[in-house]
Structures are given as structure tokens and as C-alpha cells.
Amino acid sequence: MLEPGLYLVPTPLGNLEDITLRAIRYLKEADMIFAEDTRTSRVLLQHLGIDKKVMAHHQHNEHQSAPEVVRLIQAGNAVVLVSDAGTPGISDPGFLLVRESLKADCHVECLPGPTAFVPALVISGMPCDRFHFEGFLPVKKGRQTRLQLLAQMEETVVLYESPHRIIKTLEQIVEFFGPDRRVSVSRELTKLHEQTIRGTATEVLTHFNTTEPRGEMVVVIGH
């Protein structure tokens, strides 16, 4: 059985076959499970045949939730944290809880597993030896300043983007990186309609101007 502590368990991006045997064991053995979206996580747990209470830990309540999780661990509980998909803490809630758990000298463990930017980077055709993972760009304040900085980097840049902002982001890549900069956009990774669009910034922008963007996106920009 798991010793008292915090366990970050990656969950599938879409294809439920991508969960590891170890992740399933940890979910079964945990005393408590905290999730970014309890409804999403319950679907996964039901698929795995795990009947366990799931509590919320997300960006809107993590400052209140983290101290409570630490108290639960100190009381002798093994607590698992999952996000909607992928690895907790990577552009998802997790950092604050890990920091508070470490401050309290709790055992903290993170399992290896799904993370969207890794397959998107590998299949982009861009150099993978050195890269900068930016995650989500600022929505408003500081966005242009951040893009100007990224455009000067000498390594591959990886961004996360929503279908609602992908066209704006590609327009800004054309503006700040140049129309001929190589770009790869992967969407719906591991799902039925997985797709990767590669080309110059202008070519990829043209594609999404003529094809409705759907699904979460990973944008990879060459240097």
C-alpha cells in the first residue's frame, strides 16, 4: 500500500489505453483522490472500475485546498492528484500543492506518463535536442512582450493554445517570428481525430482560416 504522501498521477490525453499499470494501482490504493475536474476524473475511474470519492483541486480553489491536502497527508493519508488530462503541474494545477507539501516535509512522488507537448514536439520535425516550453501565453497583459522574447530564442518553442485563440496566436507568430518561420500545430492528440499541420507560419494560418479549429492545440515553432 502507498505510504502517506502526495502522488501526482498522469492521466490519458484522450485514449484511455495510455494509462500505466502503476497509475492504476496508485489510484486504487490512494486514500483520497483530488482532481482538477471531478466529473472528468470520475469517467476515467468508472472505466477503470475504481469506486472512490473524488474532491476538487483546481486553479480557483487551490490556495484553500492545498493546506487541507497537507493536513490529510500529515494525518496519515495517501493523496493522489490528477488533472483533466496529462501530468499535474504542467500547465495544470499542481505546483502550489507540491510546494506546500514539501514545505511540510511530506513525501511527494510524480509518476511518468502522458504530457501533450512531448509527442507534439517529437512529431513536429523540429529539433528536439534543445527546446523551450512556454505553456499558455498570457491572454492579454504582457502577451506581445512575451512573443517578442520568444522570437529571439535559438531553440524550438512549444506553446499550448485553445481553438478559440489559435488564429490570433498564429497571426502574432507571423508578425513577430516572420511569415516563413516553420510551425507545427498538433490537435486532438491520441484521440480519433488527431491531426498535425506543418508548414510556414503563413501556411498554417491559412489552414486554420479555412478549417474550423477544434480541440486543444500544441504549437511548435522552429528557430
C-alpha positions, -999 to 999 in steps of 0.1 A, spaced: 0 0 0 10 36 -5 27 54 23 13 87 34 21 114 9 12 133 -23 12 113 -55 9 131 -89 -6 107 -114 -7 115 -151 -39 105 -169 -46 99 -206 -49 129 -230 -77 111 -247 -70 75 -254 -78 56 -222 -53 29 -231 -24 53 -224 -27 50 -186 0 29 -169 -4 -1 -147 14 18 -119 -10 47 -123 -40 24 -120 -25 8 -88 -19 42 -72 -55 53 -80 -68 21 -64 -45 23 -33 -50 60 -26 -70 70 4 -82 101 -14 -82 115 -49 -82 152 -57 -89 162 -93 -90 194 -115 -124 184 -127 -142 158 -107 -166 149 -134 -139 142 -160 -119 121 -134 -150 101 -124 -154 90 -160 -119 76 -160 -123 60 -126 -155 43 -137 -137 30 -168 -111 15 -146 -136 0 -121 -125 23 -93 -152 35 -69 -137 62 -48 -147 97 -37 -131 125 -58 -126 160 -44 -118 192 -63 -84 209 -65 -83 234 -93 -70 269 -101 -99 286 -84 -96 268 -51 -60 256 -48 -50 282 -23 -77 269 0 -74 233 -9 -36 229 -6 -34 233 32 -63 209 36 -45 183 15 -13 188 35 -33 182 67 -47 150 53 -13 137 44 0 146 79 -29 126 93 -16 95 75 -34 96 42 -20 88 7 -34 115 -16 -34 113 -54 -37 144 -75 -49 141 -112 -56 168 -138 -82 166 -166 -55 151 -188 -18 148 -188 6 154 -159 -5 176 -130 16 207 -127 23 211 -164 0 240 -173 -24 225 -148 -28 228 -110 -2 210 -90 28 233 -84 13 251 -53 3 218 -37 37 202 -43 54 233 -28 32 233 3 37 195 7 74 198 5 74 227 30 56 204 54 82 177 48 56 153 32 65 125 8 59 137 -28 61 115 -58 53 120 -95 47 91 -119 58 93 -155 31 94 -181 12 115 -207 22 151 -214 8 167 -245 39 187 -256 62 157 -258 45 138 -287 37 171 -304 74 182 -303 87 148 -315 64 146 -345 68 182 -355 100 176 -374 116 205 -354 149 200 -334 142 183 -301 177 185 -286 170 219 -271 136 234 -267 117 260 -246 83 250 -232 62 282 -227 28 266 -219 0 291 -224 8 326 -234 -7 355 -214 -42 362 -227 -38 400 -226 -12 418 -205 24 410 -215 14 388 -244 33 408 -271 63 413 -249 65 376 -243 62 368 -280 90 393 -289 112 375 -264 103 340 -277 110 351 -312 147 358 -302 152 323 -288 176 300 -305 157 268 -297 124 252 -306 95 269 -288 64 249 -276 31 266 -268 -3 253 -256 -33 271 -272 -71 268 -273 -91 265 -305 -106 299 -297 -73 317 -298 -52 297 -322 -58 321 -352 -48 351 -331 -17 333 -320 -7 322 -355 -13 358 -367 11 370 -340 36 343 -349 36 356 -384 41 391 -371 68 385 -345 86 354 -358 81 361 -395 58 346 -422 83 319 -432 91 305 -397 84 268 -396 54 259 -375 37 226 -365 3 225 -348 -10 192 -333 -46 189 -322 -67 162 -305 -35 142 -296 -42 104 -290 -79 109 -300 -98 97 -330 -93 129 -350 -57 135 -341 -40 158 -367 -8 177 -372 -5 206 -396 30 216 -406 43 244 -428 54 280 -427 35 303 -402 16 317 -431 6 283 -445 -6 270 -411 -25 302 -405 -42 298 -439 -52 263 -430 -70 274 -398 -86 304 -415 -103 279 -439 -108 250 -415 -126 255 -382 -102 250 -353 -113 222 -329 -96 206 -299 -67 216 -277 -36 226 -296 1 223 -292 21 248 -313 57 241 -321 78 268 -336 112 262 -352 142 285 -349 
